[in-house]
Amino acid sequence: MEWISLLGVGIALAVFIYFAYNGHNIGLLTIIASVIVLVFSGIPWYKGLSETYMGTFVGFFQKWFLVYLFSSLFARMMSDSGAAYSLAVKIARICKRWPKHQKFLAVMSIPFINSILTYGGVSSLVVVFIMVGLAKDLFRELDIPWHFYGVAALGSATFAVGWLPGAPDVINLTPTTYLGTTPTAAPILGIIGTVIMIVLSIFYVKTTLKKAEERNETFLPTGKRIQEDSTIGRTDSVEYSVLRSVFPCIVLLVVMNVLKQPPAVALIAANIVCLALFWKQIDLKRVSQVGVPIGINTCVMISGTIAFGAVITITSAYNFITTGMDALEFLPPAFQIFICVNVIAALTSSGTPAVTITMQTFAERFLQAGVPAEAIHRLATGTALSLNTLPHSPGVVNAATAAKLEVKEIYRHYLWITVIFPFIAAFIVAVLITAGFVM
C-alpha cells in the first residue's frame, strides 16, 4: 500500500509541477493534487478534502490572514506613495556612476532593494509588485536582458526571508510557536548563511551578464510583453529622502523586534505611519481595491499549499517517508533537519509548510537529540529557502506573472539563486552546527 500511495504522491507532484509551470491557478491545483493523493492512498477523497485539507486551510488562514492582508496593503502604500520608487531611484543613480559596471550594479540593485523591503515587512510574494515597474524602466534604459529580473529573488525569496535575524516573514516566525525562540534566533548563523548566498550570487551574476553581453543579448525579446504594458512603472518624478522612504519599515521592525508586538500589530503600525507620512500621495480607495485582493489571494495560495502538504501527512506514503527518518539516525541531528525540511519543501512547493510541518512533527525529536532550539530555528528557516522554489512554486509563478515572463524564462536564474545557492548555504550551516557552532 505504501508504494501505491507513494506513486500517487509522485503523480500529484508531477501534475502540480506541470500545470503550475504552464501558469494554471495554484489554489485549484492544490485541490486536484490532494484528490490524486487521497485516491491513491485509499482515503475517501471528499472526507480528506473536507476534514484534513479544509481544516488545515482554515487554521492557517485564520492564523496568518491579518499578516498577509496588512503586508499587502503596506506594499501597495509603499508603491503608490513613491517611497519605494524614491529609494530605488537613488540606488539606481549610484549604479550609473560606474559606467563599466553599471549593468551589474543595476541588476544587483533590485535584489538589494527587495531585501530592504522584505526585511522591512513586505511579503516576499507581494514585493515583486512594488519593484517590477522600476526594474522595467532601469533595465530598458541600460538595455539589460529582461530575464535577469529573476535575480531579484535573491532579495525577496532567500536571506531576507529566513536567514537574517529578525526577519518578519511567516517562515521565520513559525518556529517561535514550537520552539519558544524569537525571530532573532542564532543571529551569527543567519548572517553566515546570508553572506554565503550573496557572495555566490555576485559571482553568478557577473559571469552570466558577461556571457549575455558576448551573445549580444538586449532588453528584448524577453522584455517585449512588459514593454507593451503601459500600466507597469511610474510616470512621475517625485522623490523623497531616504529616511522618509524607509521610516515605515523601521517602525515595523522596531514594533515587532524591540517592542515584541505580534507581526500583524507591527504591520498595522507601519501602515498607519506610511499613511501619515504620505497621505497626500496615497489614494486609500485604490490601495484597498488593489491591496486587499492581493493579500487574500496570497494567503489563499499559501494556505492551499500547506493544506496539500497536510493531506500528504495522513497517507501511508508520508508514514513511509517519515519512518525512513529513523534510518537517518546515523547522521548528526543537524543533517536530519536539513534533509527533513528539504524533502517537505519539495513535496509542498513552499517554505512555510516545510517549516510548519517539520516543527509540528519533528521539533521535539530534534530538541531531545540535543540540538539547541535557536540552531533548529535558523537551520530550518534557512533550509526551507531552497527546494521550496521548484518550477511549480507559488513564488516562482507569482514573479513570472508579475514580470510578464514565462516560468522557463525566469527560472534559469531562480534555479541558481533560490535553489542551488541556498542549498549550499544550509549545508554549510548544518556542518557548523554539527561542529558545535550555534551562535
N, C-alpha and C positions, 0 to 999 in steps of 0.2 A: 504493500500500500504506500510505503514511503516513496518508492520510485515513481509510482503513478502521480503522487502528489508533487514530487519534485519536477516531473515532466510538465505538470500544469503550471507550476511557478515559472518554469522556463518559457513555456508558450506565452503566458501572460506578459512576461517581461519583453519578449520579442514583439508582441503586438503593441505593447505600450511604447517601446522604443521606436518602432517603425512609423506608427501613426503620429506620435509626438514630433518625430523628426520631420514629418511632412506637414506639420502645422495644425493638427487637429486639437480640439479642446482637451486640456489636461484633466479637468474635472470629470468629464464624461468618460475619459479613458480609464480613470481610476476605478470607476464602477464596472466597466466592461472587464478590465483586468481582474478585478475582485471576483466577478462571477466565474470567470475561467478557473481561477484558483480554487474556488469553493466546489465547483462541479467535479474537477479532477481529484479533489481531496475527499469526495463523498460526503460533503456537508450540504444540507439543504440551502440552496443559493439565496432564497428570499430571507430565510432566517438569519443567514450570515450577514446579508446586507442590512436588514432592519435592526439587528442587535449589535453585532460587532462593528460593522462599517459605520453605521449611523451613530452608535453610541460613542465611538472614538471621535468621529467627526464633530459631533455636538460638543463633546467635552473639550476638545482642543479649541474649537471656535469660541466657546464661552470664555475660556481662559485667556485667549490671546487676541480676541477681536478688537478690543479697545487699543491695543498696541499697534496693530496693523492700520486701523482706521486713522488714528491721530498721527501715525508716521506718514501715511499717505497725504493727509491734509497738510502736514508740515512740509512735505516735499513740494506740494503744489504752491504753498505760500512762498517758500524759498525761491521757487522758479518764477512765479508771477511777479513777485516784488522786485526781482532783479538782483537779489542778494547773491544767489549762486552765480549768476551771469557776471556780476561785478568781480567776484573773486576769481572766476575763471579767466576773464579778460586780462586781469593784472598778471596772472601767471603766464598766460599765453604771450603777453607783451615781453615778459622777461625772456622767454624762449627765443624770440626774434633778435635778441641782442647778439646771438652767436649763429650767424648765417650757415656756417658749415655743419652745425649740429641742430639746426632749428627743427628739422623733421623728427629727429629722435626726441628732442625735448618736448615737442608738441605732442607726440604720441604718448610720452610718459606723463605729460601734464594732466591728461584726462584721468588715468587711474589715481594720480596724486590727489586731484580734486575730489574724485569719487570717494577716496579713503577718508578725506576730511568730512564729507557729508555723511558717509556711512557710520563713521565713528561718532559723528555728531548726532546720530539718532535716526537718520533717514533710512528706511528699509532698503536692503540691498536689491529687492525686487522692484522698487519704485524709483530709486535714484537714477536709473537709466533714463527715465522720462525728463529728468532735470537737465542731464548733460548732453543728450543726443543732439539738441539744437546747436549748442556751442561747438561741439565736436564737428558737426557738419560744416559750419562756417569756417572753422580753423583748418580742417583737413582739405576743404575745397580751395581755400586761399593758398595753401602751401602745396597743393596737388599731391597729397598723400593718399595712397590707395585706401578706399573706404573700409575694406575688410579689416584693416588694422584697428578699427573701433573695438574689435574683440579683445584687445589688450586692456581695455577699460575695466574688464572683470578683475584684474589684479587688485584694484582698489575697492571694488564693491562686493566681491564674492570670495575673498581669501582672508588676508591677515586682519583687515579691519572688522571682520565679522566674528572670528573665533580665536585668533591668536593674540591680538592686542589686549592687554588687561583693561577691564572696564568697558569693553565694547557692549553697547546696549541691544545688540541683536538677540533674537529669541534663542539662537543656537548657544550663545554664551550665557544666557540667563537660565536655561533649562537645568543644568547640573546643580544650580544652587538649591533647587527644591529637594533634590535627592541626597545631596552630599553635605548640605549645610555650609557651603562655601560662599564666597562673594564673587561678583563679576570680575574682580581684580586678582583672582587666584593665580598663584605661580607666575608672577609677572616676568621674571627673568627668562623662564622657559618660553613664555609667549613672545618676548622680544627676540629671542634666538630664532624661533620659527619664522618670525616676520622678516628678519634680516636675511635668512637663507632664501626665502622666496623672492625678495626684492633683488638680491644680487643675481640669482639665476635668471630672473625676468629681464633685467637690464642687459645681460649678455645675449639673451634670446632676441630681444627687440633690435639691438644693434646688428646682430647677424642677419635677421630676416629683412630688415629695412635695406641693408646693403644689397642683398640678393634681389629685392624688389626693384631697386634702382638699376641694377645690372640688367634686369629684364625690361626696363623702361616702363614699369607699371605706373599708372596715374590714378587720380581720384575715380575716374570712370574706367571700366564699366560697372564695377560693384557699387558705385555711388549713384548710378543712374536713377534708381527708384526713389531714393531720398532727395535727390536734387529736384525731382519733379514735384515733390510735396512742399508747397509754399507755406504750409501751416507749421512746419518744424523750423525752429530758430527764431531768435528775437530780432526785431527790426529797429528798436530804439537804441539810443546810445547812452542811457543813464548809467552812471557808475557811482558806487558808494564806497566809503572807506572800508578797509579790511576789517577793522574792529566792528563796525556796524553790521557788516555782512556775516561775520561768524558769531556774533554775540548770542543769537538764539541757540546755536549749537553748544556754546559754552554753558548757557543756562541749563540746557538739557543734561549735560554731563555732570554739572555741579549738583543739581537737584537729585539725580539718581545715585551718583557715587559718593558725594560728600554728605548730602542731607539724608541719604539712604531711603528715598521715597520709591514707591513702585514705578516701573518703567512708564506705565500709562499716565501717571501723575506728572512725571518728568516731561513727557511729550506734550501734555496739556499746557504745562508751564511754558514750554518752548513755543508752542503755537500762540499763546497769549502775548509773549514778548515779541515774537515776529510780527504779529498783527499791530502791536503798539508802535513798533519802530517803522513799519512800512504801511500804515493804514491808508495812506493816500493812494498807494500803488496797488493795493490788494482789493480785488472785487470778490467779496465773500460769496456772492451767488455763484460766480464762476468756479471759485475754489471748491465749493461744496458739490457742484454739479460734476466736476471732473474728479476731485479727490476722493469723495465718498465711494463711488463705484469701483475705483481702482483699489481702495483699501478692502472693500468687501470681496472683490474678485480674487485679490491676492490671498486673503485669509481662506477663502473657499478652496482655492487651488492647493494651498499647503495643507489644509485640513483633510482634503481628499487624499493627498499622497500619504499622510500619516495614517488615515483610515485604511488605505490599501495595505500599508505595512502591518497594521493591526490584524487584518484579515489573514495575512501570511502567518502571523504568530499563532493562529489557532489550528493550523494544519499539521499533519504528520510530517510534512516536509520541513517545517520550521523546527519541530521537535528533533528531527533527524540532524538538522544543521546545528542546533544548539547543543545537542548531546555530543556532537562532534567536537564542541569546545572542550569537552573533557579530555579529548585526545591531544589538546594543546597544552595540557598542564606541564609538560616538559619544558615549555617556553617560559621565559620570565613574564610576570604579570603584565608589564607594560606592553609587551608584544601581543599578549592576548587581547588587551584593549584595542590595540592598533588593528588587529585582524577583525575583531568583532565589529567595530564601528565601520570599517571599510566594507565588510560584507553587507551589513544592513543598509548602508548608504547606497550601495549598488542596487540592492533589491528594491528600495523605496524611492530612489532617484532624488533624494533630498537629504540635506544635512540635519535638518530639525528632527525628523522622525528617527534618524540614525542615532542621534544623541538621546532622544527621549526613550526609545526602546532599549538602548543599551543601559541607560540609567535604571529603568524600570526592572530589567531582567538581571543585570549583572553587577550593579553598583555595590551591593552588599558583599558579593563574592570577591570583588577586587579589593574592597576595604579589608576584608578578613585575610586576604593574601598579603597584607602589609603595605599596600601602596597608599601613600598619603592622599587624602581627599583632594587637595589642591592640584596634585600631579595628575590624578584621574580626570579632574575637571579640564585642565588645559590640554592634555593629550587627546581627550575625547573630542573637544570642540575643534582642535586643530586638524585631527584626522578626518573629521566629518566634512572637511572642505576639499576633499579630493574626489572620490568616486561618486559624490553627490551631483557632479556636473557632467554626467554622461549625456549623449545627444538628446535623450528624452527628458532631461531635467527641466522643471518649470522655469528655472532661472535662465537657462540657455535659450529656450523657446521665447521667453519674455524679451530678452535682449535682442534676439534676431528680429522679432516682430517690430519692436520699437525702432530699430535701426534700418528697417526695410531691407534686411539681408536674409538670404536663405540660411538655414541652420548649417548646411555644409560649407557655406562661405565663411561664417564667423567661427565655426568650430575648429578650423585649422590653428587658431590661436588659443581657443579655450582648452584644447587638449593639453597644451604645454603649460599655460598659465594657471589653469584651475584644476588640472588633474595630476599631471606628472610632477610639477614642482611642489605642490602641497603634499603629495605622497612622499617625496624625498624629505621634505622638512619634518613631517610627522615621524618618519622612520628615524631620523637623526635624534629627535627629541626623545623617542622611545629608548634609544641607546643611552642617552644622558640620564634618563630616569632609572634605567637598569643599573647604571654605574653609580647611582646614589645622589645624583644632582636633581634636586626637586624644588629649587627656589622659584 
